[in-house]
Amino acid sequence: MVAIKTNVRWENFQAARETLGKVLHTLQDFYSHSNWVELGYTEPYINLIRPDLPLENLADVNTATCSDCASGTCPNPILPNILKEKKLTSGYMGIFSSAKPKGKCSHGGEGDLTSTTVPRGGINKDERRSDNVAFHTAAVNAAVAASLQLLEDIRLAVGDNDFLRMMGIARSSVVCFVIDTTGSMSDDIDEARAVVYEIIDSKKGTQDEPSEYILVPFNDPSFGPMIRTTDPDKMKKEISKLKATGGGDIPEMCLSGLQLALTGAPALSYIYVFTDAIAKDIALKDTIAALIRRTKSTVSYLMTGASRRRRRSIRAASFDDYKDLALASGGQAIQVSKRQLPEATDIIIDTSTSALVTVLQRARHPGKQETFPFMLDESLQNVTIYITGTSITFTLTNPAGVSQSNTEASGKLGTIKTVGNLRRIRLSADKLTGTWQLNIKSNQPYTLKVTGQSTITFIYDFVESFKGPHPGYAVLSGRPQTGQPATLMVSVMGRKGPSSMTVGNIGLITVSGPEAVSNSTMTDMGNGDILVTVDEVPEGEFVVILKGTDKVSNSEFQRQSTTQMSVSKVNIQAVVDSSVEPGEAFKLPFRVMTQGPGGQYSINARNDRNFPMSYPNSLTLTTGQYTNNMLTIAPPASTPSGTAITLTMEAKSSSGVDSNYVVVRLSVVTKVTKHFLDYT
């Protein structure tokens, strides 16, 4: 509770929300796994969310609590004296051992080995069965009431607005500006300031006004602090304070500033980076890519000037690194002169609007002539096409066969604006629905993106199944495994809810190189949720594509995710099961496995607080076998309770060809005295 409220006050809403999920899980389990409702209680146990109140009248370890139930379906195996004395107890759970203290209750179920030890059976009420209907219903009602009680406690402590932000309920996304403040940016900062002012003013008071603004300046060698506010005037005031100083050499700490933004901003944020220099901290590139995949935030670069040196080695930086990261996130990498920077304002306004969906995104490197078909449906508004690259010609054709070339700034299909290496095509409001085609000719690398505003959209996560007493699906932290089916949980939203659309197909499609689509099998989970299994995952980077029919207009539609993903033969896992104490070394177990060649794999870890860590620099892996090890992180004793830590770990093959990552969030909490049931 303390960690949740502190994180909200510090505006670490993602960390607060994740901690809230863990707390709610434990709170709800109490009513299913204890004998609270068997004792006749119908209201929540307030002491559970009040650290100042002890848990009272607990059955100690030597007190028998259950009678034997050979069938496992006894209505109430709690001993009569426990019920009479109102003793609180819970069920033991053994996944690896059947041992438990004499006379103690078990959790019960197939996954609980202790349920075969006398007293047999179990007291869990996780599922509704013929023998526990009344207790299951009572436990559900108590758990719901307790959850509402907890949420109300948090709401009253943090206020309505911050409570909604913690829950991810906002009218629009968060917009974040990451701005280079080194000496060479003196002219650019003035222009960037004007651009940001115009963006803020254009959105103020509209439905597209961001739910929050974030500013992260970076210099060399410093970066930050991160400044966040919901007040547009306050953000303008903070922007006005930026001054260009320092620097000296060409590379700057751009990726460190971006890392701070990605770990501090909520998922699905829009991040815009203003810089005129390559990255000095290029070693962070893989970490940034992992955070982009984890948060699904969109990163766009506005780069003034040209790269001042060529890439000399695989680890030397160039502007191409920014292009790689922008493409991986579904963003844009726009190269403009200082004079052209204000002209990029419309692009930022377009790409940070509400209800924005992606219809199509492709990249070609090297460039070639190709025709890209895409489907526009009746619900789409403000359809915009973005093409980045040099030496490009193109022709756009609508379903009726009417065409417009790149030489027609204002034509029959829309208007074309060129800013630096970007062409922006805004289609006319009376655009036709159906299949459009865009033919692009270039021998240079280029990217293509088609967007619009629509309430027909979807969200997704790659997931993996898990067994045990509560089988289900958990969000996959890293990349899916090579050679195995990929599983996704997709939630669809239509113009009048999920029932107003029909999903025809959900698949994975490559963004770069030869186009390859992997189809899937779909299982309807209800309420717009679909479990998707893809047996053959495409090689290289891919995104999710969804096609279907809008029942409202009876028109076909297509939507595409923006964040690129790829598979890996490497698997790295780390699970956080407790909080971190200030001044104490925290040990995080992790394990690594590869289905590829065995041998040396490098291990790298970073955290956004720069707290000291120790871990092995490399591990020797055997194909198909997990290797276990430990990472230790030590927050200083002065670390405030409620501090959130985002830790990224990566395992990479010695050749550098294959790697995978895991991102975990830790919460620093000052130790308080807790009272536990005899529950394992």
ABEGO torsion letter per residue (X at the ends): XAAAAAAAAAGBAAAAAAAAAAAAAAAAAAAAABAAAAAGBABBBAAAABAABBBBGBBBAABBABBBBAAGABABABBAAAAAAGBBBBBBBBAABABBBBGBBBAEEAABAAAABOBBEBABAABBBAAAAAAAAAAAAAAAAAAAAAAAAAAAAAEAAAAAAAAGBBABBBBBBBBBABAAAAAAAAAAAAAAAAAAAAABGBAABBABBBBBBBBOABBOBBBBBABAAAAAAAAAABBBBEEGBABBBAAAAAAAAAAABBBGBBBBBBBABBBAAAAAAAAAAAAAAAAGBBBBBBBBEBBABBBABAABBBAAAAAAAAAAAGBBBBBBBAAAAAAAAAAAAAAABBGBBBABBBBBOBBBBBBBBBBBBAABBGBBBBBBEBGBBBBBBBAAGBBBBAABABBAAEBBBBBEABBBBBBBAABBBEBBBBBBBBABBBBBBBBBBBABBBBBBBBBBBBEABBEBBBBABBBBBGBBBBBBBBBBBAAEAAABBBABBBBBBABEBBBBBBBBBBBAEGGBBBBBBABBBBEBBBBBBBBBBAAAGBBBBBBBABBBBBBABBBBBBBABBBBBGBBBBBBBBBBBABBBEBBBBBBBBAAGBBBBBBABBBBBBGBBBBBBBBBBBBAABBBGBBBBBBBBBBBAAGABBBBBBBBBBBBBBBBBBBBBBX
